[in-house]
Amino acid sequence: MAKWFKAMWIGAWLAAATVPAMAAETLSETEMALGYYLPLAEQGEPYAQLTIGEIYMEGAGVAPDLISAYAWFYVALFQGVQEAQPIMEHVMEKMNPADQQQARALAEQYVKSYAGSR
């Protein structure tokens, strides 16, 4: 009886351990990247913020969102990621004046919410 119980317990444990791995296989690379980088970006990690901006700019697995992309690039630049500057300018050129104004406002909110203590 003890061997049977031990075998059942090990089998159940192995099955439970493979469920997260199987779930990860059904996610796209972008979904996994968002799941990894977005919490880091929200915690103030500037290179994660740059990555999230790129995902939104390119529409990689998500709907393209230049306003959000600009805001993430802005907060990354605010924290010293100089690579964000030319990309941010490129994104701004693609937007109409109303979207530019909205992007600047969102960027200021993101600085207040997501800029780390650097």
Residue pairs with C-beta under 8 A, 6 or more apart in sequence:
24 32
27 35
28 61
29 61
30 55
30 60
30 61
30 62
31 61
33 51
33 55
33 61
34 52
34 55
34 61
34 62
37 48
37 51
37 52
37 55
38 48
38 52
40 48
41 48
41 49
41 51
41 52
41 72
41 114
42 113
42 114
43 114
43 116
44 79
44 114
44 115
44 116
44 117
44 118
45 116
46 75
46 76
46 79
46 80
46 81
46 116
46 118
47 76
47 81
49 72
49 73
49 75
49 76
49 79
49 81
49 114
50 72
50 73
50 76
50 81
50 83
50 84
52 72
53 68
53 69
53 70
53 71
53 72
53 73
53 76
53 84
53 87
53 88
53 91
54 60
54 69
54 87
55 61
55 62
56 62
56 64
56 65
56 66
56 68
56 69
56 72
57 64
57 66
57 69
57 73
57 87
57 91
58 64
59 65
66 91
66 94
66 95
66 99
66 103
67 95
67 99
67 102
67 103
67 106
68 106
69 91
70 88
70 91
70 92
70 95
70 103
70 104
70 106
70 107
71 103
71 106
71 107
71 109
71 110
72 110
73 84
73 87
73 88
73 91
74 84
74 88
74 103
74 104
74 107
74 110
74 111
75 107
75 110
75 111
75 114
75 115
76 84
77 84
77 85
77 88
78 111
78 115
79 115
79 116
79 118
80 118
91 103
92 100
92 103
95 103
